[in-house]
């Protein structure tokens, strides 16, 4: 009975080693997943049970008188178990319903315990399979949820990266334009200052160059003018002579 209580108190939440240990203790076997050998149970259930003796049947007993008679003693008293001296059989009294039920034998108890253990381990196996299926389903759902979350997170990161990249490009372009404006303004200002610094020098240099050019022109003119005047006077005289000759020829012709 204690074994039956322990079997009923066991649950599917216990460790597999404890389950196997209990199955070995109850049935003497430990197949895979704790299932009992049903063929052995069928053989035991089909085996003939030993005949039970009726409590009301009087069996012949070996009394001292029987012993003396067997030994050949002369002092032998009549047997009390003979049909003449034996009292009439007592009529069995009716017992209550609980007493009329036959008491289960040891084999019946063992078979019942083994069947209960078989049912228990089958139920444990079914519960374990169901739990594994539920756990596998939950793991698949968790994996799919994790994959979807990772994909959504990756998409969100890509969008954030694109936004950050666009913002950085905009800031870079704005800073570049500002730097160009600053550099252009500084260059123009520096160029203006440099022009203002060099303007006086350039004007003085141009003035000196112009004066030198005028002096050189005057000198060359002074050198070339007498020669030109002599040539011009010679050409003038030659022209006068030519005019006289032509006019003379014209008059002569006329």
C-alpha positions in Angstrom: 0.0 0.0 0.0 2.9 2.4 0.7 4.2 1.7 -2.8 0.8 2.5 -4.3 0.8 5.8 -2.3 4.2 6.7 -3.5 3.2 5.9 -7.1 0.1 8.1 -6.8 2.1 11.0 -5.2 4.6 11.0 -8.0 4.2 13.7 -10.7 5.6 14.3 -14.1 7.7 17.2 -12.8 10.2 14.8 -11.2 13.5 14.2 -12.7 13.9 11.2 -15.2 16.4 9.5 -12.9 13.8 9.5 -10.0 11.1 8.1 -12.4 13.4 5.3 -13.6 14.3 4.5 -10.0 10.7 4.3 -9.0 9.8 2.2 -12.0 12.6 -0.2 -11.2 11.5 -0.4 -7.6 7.9 -1.1 -8.6 8.1 -3.3 -11.6 11.7 -4.5 -11.7 12.2 -3.2 -15.2 13.2 0.2 -16.6 12.6 0.4 -20.4 13.0 3.6 -22.3 10.6 6.5 -21.1 9.7 4.4 -18.1 7.2 2.1 -19.9 6.6 -1.3 -18.4 6.8 -4.6 -20.3 3.1 -5.3 -21.1 3.9 -8.8 -22.3 5.3 -9.8 -18.8 2.1 -8.4 -17.3 -0.1 -10.4 -19.6 1.9 -13.6 -18.8 1.5 -12.9 -15.1 -2.2 -12.2 -15.4 -2.8 -15.3 -17.5 -0.9 -17.6 -15.0 -3.2 -19.8 -12.8 -3.5 -18.6 -9.3 -2.9 -21.0 -6.5 -6.0 -22.6 -5.0 -7.1 -21.1 -1.8 -8.2 -23.2 1.1 -11.6 -22.7 2.5 -11.6 -21.7 6.1 -14.7 -23.8 6.8 -13.3 -27.1 5.5 -11.9 -29.4 8.1 -8.7 -31.1 7.1 -7.5 -34.3 8.7 -5.0 -33.6 11.4 -2.4 -35.9 12.9 -3.4 -36.4 16.5 -1.5 -38.3 19.2 -4.0 -41.2 18.9 -3.3 -41.5 15.1 0.4 -41.6 15.9 -0.1 -44.4 18.5 -2.3 -46.3 16.1 0.3 -46.0 13.3 3.0 -47.2 15.7 0.9 -50.3 16.7 0.0 -49.3 20.2 -2.8 -51.1 21.9 -4.0 -48.0 23.7 -5.7 -46.4 20.8 -8.6 -44.2 21.5 -11.3 -43.7 18.9 -10.6 -41.0 16.4 -12.5 -37.8 16.9 -12.3 -37.2 13.1 -14.3 -40.3 12.1 -17.7 -39.8 10.5 -19.4 -41.1 13.6 -17.7 -38.9 16.1 -17.3 -35.9 13.9 -19.8 -33.1 14.7 -22.1 -32.1 11.9 -20.7 -29.3 9.7 -21.6 -25.9 10.7 -23.7 -23.9 8.3 -21.8 -20.8 7.1 -23.1 -17.6 8.4 -23.8 -14.8 6.0 -21.3 -12.0 6.3 -21.8 -8.3 5.2 -21.1 -7.2 1.7 -17.6 -6.0 2.6 -16.7 -9.4 4.1 -18.1 -11.4 1.2 -15.7 -9.7 -1.3 -12.7 -12.0 -1.8 -9.5 -10.6 -0.5 -7.0 -9.8 -3.3 -4.1 -12.0 -3.6 -0.4 -10.9 -3.7 -0.2 -11.4 -7.4 -3.4 -9.3 -7.9 -1.9 -6.5 -5.9 1.4 -6.7 -7.8 -0.4 -6.8 -11.1 -2.6 -3.9 -10.1 0.5 -1.9 -8.9 2.3 -2.7 -12.2 -0.8 -1.6 -14.2 -1.0 1.6 -12.2 2.7 2.2 -12.7 2.2 1.4 -16.5 -0.6 3.9 -16.7 1.4 6.4 -14.7 4.4 6.2 -16.9 2.3 6.3 -20.0 0.6 9.4 -18.8 4.1 10.8 -17.8 5.3 10.0 -21.3 2.3 11.7 -22.9 2.6 14.7 -20.6 6.3 14.9 -21.4 5.6 14.6 -25.1 3.0 17.3 -24.8 5.3 19.5 -22.8 8.1 19.0 -25.3 5.7 19.8 -28.2 4.5 22.9 -26.4 8.0 23.9 -25.5 9.1 23.3 -29.1 6.2 25.4 -30.3 7.1 28.1 -27.8 10.7 28.0 -28.9 9.7 28.3 -32.5 7.5 31.2 -31.7 10.2 32.8 -29.7 12.7 32.3 -32.5 10.3 33.8 -35.0 9.6 36.7 -32.7 13.3 37.2 -32.2 14.0 37.1 -35.9 11.2 39.6 -36.6 12.5 41.8 -33.8 16.0 41.6 -35.1 14.8 42.4 -38.6 12.7 45.3 -37.3 15.7 46.5 -35.3 18.0 46.2 -38.3 15.5 48.2 -40.4 15.2 50.8 -37.7 19.0 51.0 -37.5 19.3 51.3 -41.2 16.8 54.2 -41.2 18.6 55.8 -38.3 21.9 55.4 -40.1 20.5 56.9 -43.3 19.0 59.9 -41.3 22.3 60.4 -39.5 24.2 60.1 -42.8 22.0 62.7 -44.5 22.2 65.0 -41.5 26.0 64.7 -41.5 26.2 65.3 -45.2 24.0 68.4 -44.8 26.1 69.7 -41.9 29.3 69.0 -43.9 27.9 70.8 -47.0 26.8 73.8 -44.9 30.2 74.0 -43.1 31.9 73.7 -46.5 29.9 76.5 -48.0 30.5 78.6 -44.9 34.2 77.9 -45.1 34.3 78.8 -48.7 32.5 82.1 -48.0 34.9 82.9 -45.2 37.9 82.0 -47.3 36.6 84.0 -50.2 36.0 87.0 -48.0 39.4 86.7 -46.4 41.0 86.4 -49.8 39.2 89.4 -51.2 40.1 91.4 -48.2 43.7 90.3 -48.3 43.8 91.1 -52.1 42.3 94.5 -51.5 44.8 95.3 -48.8 47.6 94.0 -51.0 46.4 96.1 -54.0 46.2 99.2 -51.8 49.7 98.5 -50.5 51.1 98.0 -54.1 49.1 100.7 -55.8 51.4 103.6 -54.7 54.5 101.6 -55.8 52.9 100.8 -59.1 52.0 104.4 -59.7 55.5 105.6 -58.9 57.0 102.9 -61.1 54.7 103.8 -64.0 55.5 107.5 -63.6 59.2 106.8 -63.7 58.8 104.5 -66.6 56.8 107.2 -68.5 59.4 109.8 -67.7 62.2 107.5 -68.9 60.2 106.8 -72.1 59.7 110.4 -72.8 63.4 111.2 -72.2 64.4 108.4 -74.5 62.0 109.6 -77.2 63.3 113.1 -77.0 66.9 111.9 -77.2 66.1 109.8 -80.3 64.2 112.6 -81.8 67.0 115.0 -81.2 69.4 112.6 -82.9 67.2 111.8 -85.9 65.8 115.3 -86.5 68.9 116.9 -88.1 69.3 114.0 -90.5 65.7 114.2 -91.4 65.8 117.9 -92.0 68.8 117.6 -94.3 67.1 114.8 -96.2 63.9 116.9 -96.4 65.8 119.9 -97.7 67.6 117.8 -100.3 64.3 116.3 -101.4 62.8 119.8 -101.5 65.6 121.0 -103.8 65.4 118.0 -105.9 61.7 118.4 -106.2 62.1 122.0 -107.3 64.6 121.0 -110.0 62.3 118.3 -111.2 59.4 120.7 -111.3 61.4 123.2 -113.4 62.5 120.5 -115.8 58.9 119.2 -116.2 57.5 122.7 -116.7 60.3 123.4 -119.3 59.5 120.3 -121.2 55.8 121.1 -121.1 56.4 124.6 -122.5 58.7 123.3 -125.2 56.2 120.7 -126.2 53.4 123.3 -126.4 
